[in-house]
Amino acid sequence: MPVPAKHKSGRLMRYKCAILTISTSKSKYWKKEGGERDKKRDIGDLSGEIAKELVSDDGHHVEYYNVLPDDADKIFDGILKSLMTDADFIITSGGTGLAKNDVTIEAVSGLLKKEITGFGELFRLKSYEEIGTAAILSRAIAGVSVIDQKPIFCLPGSPAAVKLAMTEIILPEIAHIMKHLRE
């Protein structure tokens, strides 16, 4: 089990996280009328479940979770809603590829004050080590939101990509990132 994030002072830091899965197929079954899951037809959200488990195992709290369709306006609204929660950082999974309906990056980019370019570069390098040249198909990005200076990480939708980004990059660095954003 991972160790909770620490500042350089060694003090354990726990943060609140919002997790958004971007997937039209998953969102169809996510909410029935009245806002409840349609468990009979639910196709599951393995990437979201992995992200939630890793965040919790690292000592943080999942403050907000939602599944959204591949629609730029709904993604933008979902990010805005998550920014209005007490979440300290936001993770999205899905919609970072090259297909016509992959619009997460376009929806999120307008909400970023600063891009954390090293995140996408490092993610693609680590992906290359696992999947080879197909890593170039990911447009994964991270940045700091214009609202409350919260970091937003946009990950591919595959469970392996979510696990890689969370365990190798985001969770080991979140305390460091938060320290700088709060200076």
N, C-alpha and C positions, 0 to 999 in steps of 0.2 A: 504494500500500500504506500502511495506517495506521501511525503512529509508535507505538512502545510507550508504555504509560502512564507518566507522570512525576509525582512528588510536586512540590510547589511549589519544592522545592530544585533541581529539574531532574534529579535522579537517576532513571535508568530503573528502573522497578519491574516485575517479572515475577511473575505469580501463577498458581496452579493452579486449574483450573476443573472442576467436575462438570457434565455436560449430561445432562438426562433428557428424552426425548420421551414425551409422554403421548398414546397413540393405540392403541385396541383393534385397529384394522385393521392397523397396522404391527407391533404386538407379536405378533400371531398367527404372523407369518413370521420374527420376529427370532431366536427360539431354537428349535432342534430339541432333541430329547432329547440330553443330553450337553452342552448349552450352546453349540452352534455355530449359525451363521446358516444358514437354509434358503435358499440362494442361488437355487434353481430357482423358488421361490415368493415371494421377497422383493419387496415392492412399493416398497422404498426409503424413505428418511427425508430428504427434501430439507431440511427445516427444521433437523434435527439436523446434517446435513452443512454447511449454511451457518454454523450457530453454531460448529461445530468449526473450520471454515476461518477465520472472522473472529477467533476467540480466538487461534489459532495465528499468523495474519498480524499480530496486534497484539503479538506477542512473548510471549504467555502459553502455558501448557501445559494440554492437556486430560488431566486426571488420571483421570477416570472418565466413562463413557458408558453409557447403558442406554435401552432402550425399554420402556415399561410400558403396561398396558392402562388404560382409564378406570375404575379401581376405587379408591375412596378408601383402602382398607386397603393395597393394593399401592403406591399413590402415597406414602402415609405411610411405609411400610417402605422404599421406594426413596429417599426424601429422607433418612431416618435412616441408611441405608447410605452415601449420599453424604456425609453429615455426618461419618461415621466415617473417611472417607478423608483424605488430605492436602490435599484441595481447599480453596482459600481462599474461593471463591464458587461459587454454584450457579445454573444456568440451567435452567428447565423451559420446554418449549414444548407447548402443547395443553391443552385442558380448561378454558379461561378464559371460555368463552361462556355462553350461557343454556340450552343443551340439557340434557335430563335427565341425560345421562351426563357433562356438564362438571362435574367434582367436584374439580379440582385445587386451587382456592382453598380449598374446605372442608377438604381433606386437609392443606394446607400451613399454614393459619391457626393451627392448634393448636401449630405448631412455631415461631411467631414471637413474639419478645419485644417487638419494636418494629416497627411498620410504617413504611416509607419512603413516606409518602403522595404526596410530590411525584413519585415515579416514575410511578405510575398516572395522575396528573393530566397530566404532561408527555407520557406515551405516548399518551394519548387525544387530546391537543391535536395532536400531530404526526400521528397517524393521521387525525384530522379533516381536516388539510391535504391528505392523500393520498386518503382514501376518503369524505369527507363525514360525514354524520350517522350512518352505520353504525358509526362509532367508539364510539358509546355501548353497543354490544353486548359490548364487551370489558370483562372484570373484571380485567385485568392488574394485578398488585400486586408489591411488593417489600417485604422486611423483613429484620430481623436475627434469626437463629435463637437459640433458647434454649440451644442447644448450641454452645459455642465462638464465639458471636457472629459467625457467618458470614452474609454477605448472600445472600439467596435472591431470585431474580427469576423471576416466573411470567409467561411471555409467551404470546400466542395461538399457535396451531399453524401459521399460514400462513407460508410462506417470506418474503413481503414484510414481515410484522409482525416476524419474528425479525431480519431484516436492519435494519429501521428501529430497533428497540430497541437492538440491539447497536452499530450504527455511530453513532447519534445521541445515545444516552443512556448505556448501560452502559459501553462501552469508554472513552469520553472521561472518565468520572467514577470508574472503578473504583479508581484510585490514591488519589483524594481520599476515597472511601468507606472504603477499607482503612486509610488514615492515621487517620481518626477512630475507627474500631473498635479500633485498636491503641493508642490513647492511654490 
